[in-house]
């Protein structure tokens, strides 16, 4: 499925209200119901790994079904109108802190996803079949007479007390996409089980989770275990999710076993998808009442050698792709660093409540790159940012890989640098003395000014007269007029500022790198700021007369 078509379908479920993807969908249940099928087999994760390995040796069969017209042509509003009876949820009889419901098939969600419950005592598996009578279609316009056979489900969602059956905190819906919330109850960016050929010169694949198995938690537990089978043209996978729904965050421990059906040009591990339309330094699409519109504002990386990196996100005029080499990364993620309502002035989509997503590897990942793709977007309803880990070794048909990691869904990552962090990035016309009106003096050549504010760490409480310097490198062009200013005393930080001048007619993106250090002993005081700037065409590089 085309990336934007899939994302548009998923996001349409919540775009109209700005609320979490709550109890809008119906589900079947594993309760005391004789119509529910049992396999008689006992679940074992090693057996699931064997099944995924064997499946990789077989020809891929696209399992997406042709839906009856009443489902295939429905609108998101109709899809949302399908109601669910909470009395039939998966763990309703447990009367615990967690419960599970299932999404209906419809629109572009055509892959039937099979659901299974694991008996906590015997490990025996029972399949949970789709049944129309478990759904209320009254306001959806669905012609129930067209719903023949077991259509399966399209995904699942998890609820937690005290909001059982009110709004969900974890959801898996569409291909291998899934999301979770923090204590705000507001969904934001998404994760995926796997990304294949996102930016590789060949069509991108969207693997599907085709089956799930649930371990029933204890009544007082906030943690449960979920298993999944993944299938795609180029790979299969067996996944174990250890999901802990804490008071202020959701933490997922993931054990992924991946089996390659054929050679893969680009394999994305722990992929995440977000939206950055505009804000701060990027004003191109901010002609609205909102000063910032984004689910995430930066890619943060804690490299294997201990270096911390901040890469502000862009909404570029053309597709941009960046790679950051590393070995055994300590963590990376897409971060929403600012949760102040005044930053967004948004009372509909609540970008001030969007969680960050942090990846913490728990096994040795070896050498590879953190890859970042940024797509141009004209609005806020389509995700346009993708980040993932790409192993250095080529993935050949028959290869078997294992990756262990944790996903932290929370307002901010669970770790942060001891050095000063990037507070904000700003950019505007350059080539003039700060304090003079820009229109009173134009430079001989076109210039662009960048200002990066650093706070915290060793900068907190530092004498404003401390002699500091910024170390700046750029991939092309020339850096001039480097300066550092102390910020307002209430902020306790410093601003590094420089002007970039073109030295050729090149419109290739400029890769910029900057950090702050003390002059007397060259001690590094800040994390590293990275940025990708797109210079305008030469005929647009002169200010008006």
TORKOLTI-403390 format. One record per residue: x, y, z of N, C-alpha, C in turn. Coordinates in steps of 0.05 Angstrom, whole numbers, plus 5000, padded with zeros to 4 digits. Example, Ala and Ser with C-alpha at 12.3 -4.5 7.8 and 13.67 -1.06 7.14 Angstrom:
526448865156524649105156526449345156/525749555142527349795143525850015157/
***
This chain:
501749765000500050005000501850255000/500950454986502450704985502550825013/504950935021505251035048503151235056/502651435039500851645047497951555047/497251365030494551265031494051115057/496050955065495750805090495550995114/497351195115497451375138494951545138/494051635115491651795114489251645125/489051385119486851225129486951205159/489351155170489751125199489151385213/490251605203489951865217487151975215/485751905194483052005191481251915214/482051705228480351605249480251795273/482251965276482252145298482452445290/482952495265483352775257480952955262/478552845259476153005261475753115290/476552965310476053045337478553125352/480853035344483253095358483552935383/481752745388481752575412483252315406/484052165427485351905422483551725406/484751525393483151335378481751155398/479651245409478351115432476450905423/474350865440472550635436470650675413/471750705389470150745365469650485350/471150275357471150035341470149795357/469049605343467949375356469949155358/469248945374471048725378469548475386/470848255382469848005393471347955419/470547745433471747695459472547405462/474347365481474847095489473647065517/471146995518469746955543468646675543/466646625560465446355561463546325538/464546275514462846275490463546025474/461745835470462245585456462845615427/462245855415462745885386465645955381/467246015401469946085397471645835392/473345855371474745615363477245565380/477845325385480345245399482045075381/484745115383486544965367487544715382/487344715408488344495424491344495428/492744665412495744685414496444865437/498944825447500044995468501945195455/501845445464503545655452506345635463/508245675445511045685452512345885433/513846075444515046285427517146165408/518545965417520545835399519145705375/516745595380515345485358514345695338/513645935349512946155332515346245315/517746245327520146305312520546105289/520145855295520445645275518345675253/515945745260513945795240514646025222/515646245234516446475217518746405199/520646245209522946155193522045985170/520145795175519145625154517545785133/516045985143514446155125516246305106/518546385116520446535099521446375076/521346105078522145935057520045875037/517645975042515445935024514846185007/513346144985512646374968510646554983/511146814982509447004996506647014983/504647004999501847034990500647285003/499847464987498547714997495847635009/495647675035493147595048490947795049/491448035037489348235038486948145022/484648165034482148055023480548265008/478848184990476948364978474548384996/474148625007471948665026469348715011/467148645024464548725012464349025009/462849104989462649394983461949565006/460249465024459349625046461549695065/463749535065466149595081468349735065/468749655040470949765025470450065017/467950145015467350415006466450595029/466750505054465850665076467850895081/466851105093468451335100469651295128/471751455136472751435163470551485184/468751665178466551725197464751485200/464251335179462651095181464150875196/466750855191468350665205468350725235/468650975242468551055270465950995283/463750995267461050965279460450675287/462050485278461650205287462150195317/460250115332460350115361461149845372/462149845396463149605409461749555436/461249315442460049245468462349165487/463049325506465249265524464849005539/462448905541461948655556463248415542/464048445517465248235502468248265497/469548445513472448485509473948245519/476548235511478147995515478347905544/478948105562479448035590477148135608/474848155597472548265612472048105637/472247845636471647675659473847675680/476247785673478347805693477848025713/476348235703475748465720478348595731/480248615713482848725722483349005713/485849085713486549365705486949395675/487049175660487449195631485249045616/484749125592482848985575483649035546/482648855528483348875500480848845483/480749015462478548995442479948985414/478348935394479448895367478149085347/479649175328478749345306477349185285/475249305273473849185251475449225225/475049045205476149095179474449305164/475649445145474149645130476049845117/475049995098476650195083479150045071/481550145077483950015067485149815086/483849765108484749565127483549295119/484849165100483748925087485148675095/487348695110488748455119487348335143/486348095140485147965164487247895184/486947985209488847935230487547735249/488847505253487747295270488647345299/486747315317487247365345486947105361/488847065380488846825396489146885426/487746745443488146775472489646535482/491546585500493146375512492146325541/491346075546490446005573492846045592/492646215613494946265630496046025645/494345825649495245585664496245365646/494845305625495545075608497145155583/497145425577498445525553496945435527/494645325530493045245507492045485493/491845465466491145695449488245665440/486845885440484145895428484046125409/483046085385482746305366480146445371/480246715367477946885371476746965344/474546855336473546905309471847165308/471847285285470147515280467247425278/465447575291462547525289461047785288/459447835268458148095265456348165289/455247955302453348015324454748145348/457448155348458848285370459148585365/458148685342458448965335455749095333/455749355337453349525333453949705309/452449655287452849795262450750015258/449150075278446750235275447250505260/449350645267449850905256452050905235/452950675226455250655208454450635179/451850565173451050525146451950265134/453050085151453949825141451549635136/451549515113449549315106450549045117/449448965141450448725154449948475138/448048475120447448235104449848175085/451548365080453848325063456248195078/456048185104458348085120458147775122/459447635105459347355103462047235112/461947025128464346875136465947025157/468246915163470047025183471947225169/471247485171472847695158475347755174/475547655199477847725215477648005226/479748095240479848365251482148515237/482348765241484448925229486549005249/486048975275487949055295486849025323/488149155342487349125370487949385385/486649415408487149645425486949565454/488549695471488749625499487649855516/486149775536485049975555486149925583/486250135599487250105626485350255645/484850135668483250255689484650515698/483150725705480150725708478650795682/479950775659478650845634478050605617/477450375629476750135614474350195596/474650145570472550185550471950485545/473550665555473150955550475051055529/477651025534479651085513482050895516/483250825494485350635494488050775497/490050615506492750725510494850585493/494150365480495850225461494050135438/495050165413493450055391495349955369/494549735356495949625333493849625311/494449775289492449805268493849875242/493449715221494549775194497349675191/497849485173500449375167501749285194/504149395201505349335227505549585244/503749775240503750025255502549985283/503750125303502550125330503350385344/501750455364502150705379501550655408/502450845425501850845453501851125463/500751175487500451435498501851455525/502251695535503151735562500751805579/501151945601498952005619497052215609/497652345586495852535574493552405560/493852145552491852005537491752095508/493852235498493852345471495752195453/494752065432496451935413498052145397/500452055387502052225370503352055348/505952035350507451885329506951585331/507751435311507251155309509951005307/509850745315512050565310511150355290/513050185281512449965264514049715272/513149485264514649245269517149245252/516949335228519249325209518749515186/520849625176520749795151522549665130/521649655106523249535084523349715060/525749795052526249965028524750225029/524950365052523650625055524750825036/527350825032528651005013530950855000/530250684982532250504970532150484940/530550654927530350654898528550434887/527250294905525250084897522750134913/520450014905518050064920518249974949/517250144967517250084995515249865002/516049685020514249475030513149555057/510649465062509349505088508649235099/510449105114509848845126507348865144/505948645146503548625163503948445187/502948525210502448335231499948185224/500147925220497847765211496547605233/497947555255496747415278497947515304/496247515325497047585351496247375371/497847345393497147165415497447325441/495447305459495347455483495647285508/497447365526497647235552495847395571/494047265585492247405603493747495628/493647755635495047855658493547795684/494847815707493547795732491748045736/489748015753487748225756488948495764/491048495780492148745789494548835772/495048705750497448765734496948985715/499049145710498949345688500749265665/501749025666503648915646502548665634/502848635608502048385595503948325572/503748075562505447985540503747925516/504748015493503347985467505447875447/504647675431506347565411505147625383/506847645363505847715336507447575315/506047505293507347395269507247605248/509447665235509647865215510247735188/509047835166509447715140509647935119/511347895100511748085078513147945054/513248085032514447985008517347905013/518748065029521648025032522547905058/520747885078521547795104519147705120/519747535141517747465161518947525188/517347515209518347575235516647455257/517947385280516547305304517247505326/515247625338515647845357514447785384/515847855404514747845432514648135443/512348225451511948485463511448455493/513148565510512648575539511848855545/509248905548508149175549507349245577/508549455588507949545615506649825613/504149835622502550075621502750225647/504850385650505350525675503650765679/503950905701502251135707502651365688/505151415680505751645663506951575636/507151315629508451235604507750945598/508350865574508150585566510950495557/511850275568514450165561514049895548/515149855524514849605510517549475507/517949235519520349085514519848905490/521448925469520948785443523248595437/522548345431524548155421523648075393/525248145373524448105345526347915332/525247695320526747505304525847535275/527747605258527147675230528447475211/526847395191527847195172527347305144/529547335128529447455102528547255081/526447315066525647155043527447195019/528247445016529947524993531747745002/533647824984535448044990533848294996/534748445017533448695025535448925022/534749125006536549345003536849515028/534649555042534649725065532649615086/533649535109532049415130531849625152/529449695160528949885181528149745207/529849765228529349645254528349865273/526349805289525049995307524250255293/522850225270522050465255519950625269/520050885266517951065277517251275257/514751355257513651535237512251765252/512952015243511752245257511152465237/510252695247509552925230510953175240/512153315221513153585226512353755203/510453935209509554125188511054385190/511154505213512554765216513054825245/514755025250515255115276518055225280/518255435295520855555303522455645278/524355485270526255555248524955505221/522855335219521655265194518855385192/518655615177516155765176514655735150/515755575132514655565105511655495104/510755315122508055225122506555315147/507455535159506155615184504355865181/503055895158501256115155498556045166/498555995192496055925207496156075233/494156035249494056155276495956015296/497055785287498755635305501655685300/503255755320506055815315507755565310/506755325320508155075315506154855310/506754685290505054455284506854215280/506954045299508553795296508053605319/508453345312508353135332511053095346/513153165331515953145341517453375330/519453465344521053695334523953625329/524853395338527653325334528153025335/530352945322531452675325533652695345/533452545366535552555387536952285386/539652285388541252045387543352045409/543551815423545651765442547451555430/549651635419551351465402552851265420/553851055407555250845421557750945435/559051165424561451275437560751475459/558151505465557351685486556451965478/556952035452556152305443553152325441/552152555449549252615446548952805422/546952745405546452905381543552995380/543153245373540453355368540253435339/538353325325537853395297535053505294/534653765293531953875289530753775263/528153735264526753625240525953855221/525553775196524853965174522353875160/521054065147519054015127520254115101/521853955088523454045065521754095040/522854245022521454294996521654054978/523553874983523753624968524653404987/524253154979524852934997527852945006/528252915031530952915042531452655058/533952555055534652305068537352345081/537552275107540152315121540852055135/543451995137544351755152546451845172/546351715195548151775217549551515226/552051485220553451235226553851195256/553750945265554050885293554750595296/555550525321556050245328554950195356/553250005358551849945383550750195396/548850325383547650575394546450525421/546650725439545450705465542450785465/541650935444538851005442538451215421/536051235411535251455393532251475393/531251705384528351735383527451995371/524952005365523652255356522352385380/523052635385522352755411520653005406/518553025422517053275425518053415450/519953595447521453705470519953915485/517954035473516454255486513554175489/512554195514509754125519508254355531/509054595525507754835534505454905515/503054945525500855005507501355265491/502755455503503255705489504955675464/506455455463508155405440506455335415/504155215419502455115397499855265394/498755365416496155505415494055325400/493955075408492254885394490354755413/487754785408485754675426484154445412/485154355389483754135375485453885374/487953905364489653675362491553645385/491853855401493453835426496253735422/497753875405500553805400502253835426/501353995445502754025470502653775487/500953585479500653335495501953095481/503153135458504052905442506552775456/506652505458508952375470511352365452/513652325464516052255449516351955448/518051855431518551565429521551525429/522551365448525451315451525951015449/527950945432528850675428531250615445/531150415461533450325478534250045470/536350005455537249735448537949565473/537049315473537649135496539448905487/540148895461542048695451544148855435/546248725427548348855412547448885383/547249135373546349185346548549205326/551049225335553249235316553449505302/554549495278554949745262552449785244/551950045239549750115221549350415222/546950495214546250775213543450825224/543151055237540451155242539651315217/537551235204536751365179534351535184/534251765171532051955174531152045147/528552005141527352105117525252315124/525452545110523552765113522152825087/519552825087518052875063516753145064/516453285041514953535042512053485047/510753655063507953625069506653905070/504253925061502854185061500954215085/500754005101498954025124499753845146/497853785164498553645188497253365190/495853285170494353025171495952795161/498352845149499952625138502652625151/503452395162506152365173508252395151/510352545157512352595136515152555146/515452435169518152385181518352085188/520551955179521051675186523851655196/524251505218526951455229527151155237/529451035233529850755240532850685240/533450455250536250345250536450165225/538650205210539250045187541949895191/541949625193544449485197546349525174/548949535181550949575160551249335141/551149095153551448855136549048815118/549448765092547148725074545548485083/542948505080541148285088540548115063/541547875064541247695041539047495047/537847385025535747185028536846955045/535146875064535946655082537146755108/537747015110539047125134537047115157/538147075181536547075206537747285225/536147465234537047675251535347695277/536547785298535147835323535848105334/533748255342534148515354532348535379/533648605401532148665425532248965431/530049075440529949355446527549425463/527549655476525249755490524350015476/521750055476520550305466519350445490/520150695494519150855516517251075504/514651045510512751245501512151425525/513251665524512951855547513352135537/512852325554513152605546515952655536/517952555551520752585544522252315547/524452275534525952025537526751975566/527251725573527951655601530751735608/532351815589535151895594535652165580/537552305589538352555576541252615581/542552775565545452825568546052985593/548452955604549353125626550353385615/550853405589551653655576549253825571/549754075563547554255556546154145531/543454195531541854095509540854325492/540154265467539054455449536154525459/535754785464533054875472531454955447/532755095429531355195405533355255383/532355235358533855305334532255515319/533655725311532355945296534056015272/532756105251534156175227532756415213/534356585201533256825187535456945170/534857175157536757305140539257385156/541557365144544057435157545557655143/548057685150549757885137549558165148/548358205171548158465183548858445212/549558675224550258685252547658645269/547758465288545458415305544858675321/542358745320541458995333540759215312/541659185288540959355266538559235251/536759405242534559305226535659175200/534858925194536058795170535658955145/533559105142533059255118534859485114/536459565134538159795132540959725120/541459465118544059385108543859115095/544459095070544458835056547358755050/547958495053550658405048551158395018/553758375011554558344983553558084972/553557874988552657614980550357524998/548757344988546557245004547557095028/546457145052547357005077544956905092/545356695108543256595125544256575153/542756675173543656675201542356445215/543856315233542856095250543556165279/541556115296541956155325540955915339/542655795355542055555370542355605400/540155575415540255615444540755355459/542755365477543455135494542855195523/541755015537541155045566541854795581/542054825607542454595625545354505626/545754285640548354175643550354375655/552754385645554754565656554154855651/552354925633551555205628549755315649/548455135664546655235685548255365707/547655615712549055765733551755875725/552555835700555255925691555356225689/557556335696558056625694557556715665/555956915661555357005633557757115619/559957175634562357275622564357055616/563656805621565356575615566056575585/568656535579569456535551568956265538/566956275520566156035506566556075476/566555845461566655855432564955635421/563955685397562455475382564255365361/564155095358565654955337563654885315/563955005292561954975270563354855246/562054655234562954555208560554535189/561054585163558954565143560054415119/558254275105559054105083559854275058/558754505055559654695034558654975041/559855165028559455445036561455535057/560955775068562855895087561455995112/562655955135561656045160563056305168/561456505176562556755185561056855210/562357045223561057195245560057005267/561756825277560956655299560956815325/558756785340558456935365557056765385/557456825411556056695432554956905451/552456885458551157075476549956925500/550157055523548656945546545757005543/543956815549541156855547540056995572/537557045573536357175596536957015621/537457155644538257015668536256795677/533756835670531756635678532056375662/533456385639533756155622536256005629/538356145638540956015645542055845622/542755985601543955855578545356045560/546255955537547756115518546756065490/546956265473546156255445548656255427/548956055411551056045391549956135364/551256325351550156445327552356465306/551556415281553456445259551856495233/553256605213552156655187553456455167/551756345150552656175128552456325102/554656315086554756445060555256235038/553856255016554456064994557056144981/558555944972561055994957560855884928/558455784921557955684894554955704889/554155614865551355614858549955354866/551255194882550154934889547554964906/545554804900543154794916543054534932/545254384933545354144950544954224979/543654044995543254115023545954155037/545954335056548354395072548154245099/549954065104550053925129551654085149/550354165171551554345191551954195217/554054255231554654135257555854345275/554954335301555854545319555754435348/557654515364557554465393559054695407/558554725433559854935449562054815466/564254955469566354875487567555115501/568855065523570255275538572955335524/573655585522576155655508578655575522/578655605549581155575563582155285564/580355095565581154815567579954635545/578454755526577154615504575254405513/574154435537572254235547569554275533/568454055522565854055509563654095529/561854285525559754345544556954275535/556654205509553954165499553753905482/551353815478550953605458551453725431/551553555411552153645383549553705368/549553945357547254025340547853965311/546053825298546253765269543853895256/544353985231542054105216542554065186/540454045172540554025142539054275131/540654445118539454695106539454675076/537254755064536954755035537155035024/539455105012539755375001537955424977/536955664973535255724950536955734925/535555734902536855754876538356014874/540456024858542056274856540456524849/538356504832536856734824535156844847/535056704870533456794893535256874916/537756914911539656964933540257254938/538857434926539357724931536957844944/537358014963535158144976534058354957/531558434960530358634942531758904947/531859064925533159324927531559514945/
***
